[in-house]
Amino acid sequence: MTVEQVPTRVGLPVQHTRPAALPALTAHAVRAFLRNPIAVFFTLAFPLAFLVIVSSIIGRRVTGDGVAVTQFLVAPFAVFGVAQASFTMLAVDTAVLRESGVLLRLRAAPVPAWTVVAARIGASMIVSVAVVALLATVGVLAYEVEVPWRKVPAMLVTLLLGVACCAALGLALASATRTVGAAQTLAQGLLIPLAFISDVFIVGAELPRWLAETGSVLPLKHFAQALAETFRPGEGYGFTPHHLAVLAIWAAAGAVLARRSFGWQPRVSSRPPTVTPARRLGPARLTMPRECPRWAPGALLRGQIGYALLGLRRDPLSVFFAVVFPALLLMLLPTVFGNARIHGLPMAQYLFAGMVAYTAAVVGYVDLTEAVVGARSAGVLKRLRGTPLPFRWYVAGRVCATLITVLLACAVLAAVGISFLGVSVAAGGVPALLLALGAGSLCFSALGLALAALMPSARSLIAVTLGTLLPLCFISEVFVVGDQPLPGPLTAVADVFPLRHLLQALLAATGSGDTGAGVAWDHLSIVAGWTVLALLVARWRRGALAGP
């Protein structure tokens, strides 16, 4: 029996309509943002957590005009979220798409080239509006913030110009860098210090003249002040022409720079491998198998320490947050606040202990966890189990590398603090300082290993580690907000976790000139208790830690 064949009907090729390309690409960029936990954390969760924590610390204080202080917190924190979405994330996302070849394939798609870039900017605008709306809603519902509705048009205009300025500068940064790591490090390394001198993290402080002039030249301060004016109660419509003009000038300059150096092709060198002519092989000569020599434990540990330190050196963003960022804060905050005192200590002396505690937490809890989970996801740990190297030496090498990194970062902080800021560490307190550093490094390394054993995937790891560590830094008074004591509930929460106790142990060690050895055994015992608990969890989940 034959089957009657139906004539094939070939339709004409469908031409993609240009107006439909931009919304589709914009929606794709928004979905990509929502599927990136790190981007969601730094853009939405971090400003919101910052608003909640600072508002809880400030309480119901009012200004001389009877306006709640929290009224003036929404705008600066929203500016940081907008800058993260339209400057940092756009620069990093563009660099990732370029180096992975996706940007080049999009360039070859049947859509205008400008829609590819416009879609990323449009997604940044949508996320930026979401940031402002989220913070304003939380402020209105929880912290007595009032939205001046007559200033909403000015708010939208300011937001549009701010996003355009940050996006243009982000594209210029991505165009000027060759690798994703360089774009990531430069974007965060520029934005975070700039936020401290641009009325974002520190509002209304009397900066030194050179810092004030630097902030006045750059656009972030004008963006923060322009958006703050739209939240300020009172008469007027909230337009600030001089701030908006500066944003427009920077947007034009960034667009020109991005246009001149923007590229679609990957910039990482990809030369084809040289092919050597094949040599004629003779008959195979097999030798007797030889027994591999047993390496001494010291040699195994040294090898793993070197391997861990090499990986850290090749990650510039980790080096920035572990070493450079604490040193910047230690230099910047005393310069901004002058002779301010924190709990009876000079600010530089207090911040030295705080930044050392932060470094131990970041290197052990964030960097070590990321390295272990990344190695497990890449199959490195699974292959390692097939070698003669015991897994305990791999873990020991990671922990020792964490301790070495913390000691080097502490040396950098001590050099900066003692040389320029008047920080003093008594000779009698050095053993207590080293003891606290060792206990803190071991504790947060154990917590990092326990978290790595509990986390099934590396996709949301950074959002979990930084999402728990940064708020804990605020309520543990590592990042000081003021000299006033924290509310009782926040202090009770901080007393449960080890970071506050590590800070108190470091403060006792660095201020031990008049108190003897400066060993805070009560605080160190709590740090040791968390270490034992974390090691038990890591031991219990050892199979998950090493991978299937």
Order of alpha helices (4+ residues) and beta strands (2+ residues): alpha-alpha-alpha-alpha-alpha-alpha-alpha-alpha-alpha-alpha-alpha-alpha-alpha-alpha-alpha-beta-beta-alpha-alpha-alpha-alpha-alpha-alpha-alpha-alpha-alpha-alpha
